[in-house]
């Protein structure tokens, strides 16, 4: 995790309509009202309306979200859950 903490984690929110996040490890889940990202600083929960992933760079750890963004919050990751696709394929 020490390596992850040194990786940059930045947010840019433009007019509550476009959010760009760096330092993303994986997309845990997403739908039109909630997107959950695993970042180097913990789980990030994005809430809003008509949310959509506009861009995803797995290698660069960058995600862009569009829609009406109402809130951003963080939670500590309790354990590695295998990611969204891992849970989906179980």
Steps between C-alpha positions, in 0.01 A plus 500: 500500500795737559566496126136596436507789748790659310304476176324833433129526577337808358142612440369760260132588501367729226157657559380187685466343153841340437734340753851380420673277756858370497645230724217257425579130545168364373133572448318304770145569376299755308147593400318826423487612865817360667854426384747331736872526423789332678768769523843522659334693786205264563158437349354806333121516474357739241126569519287689255259473208551358152859407587709334230861400456630714215859382498698230677877459483590179681875544447499865604252463784279781374119510478265767364139514614219701343153585632370709790736437792339552841763366739842342538603301807770257609495180702792288612529172312445220751623214284577417139173382351622386160367797307181550308569242228629246752175520697294493182665180375469307831 
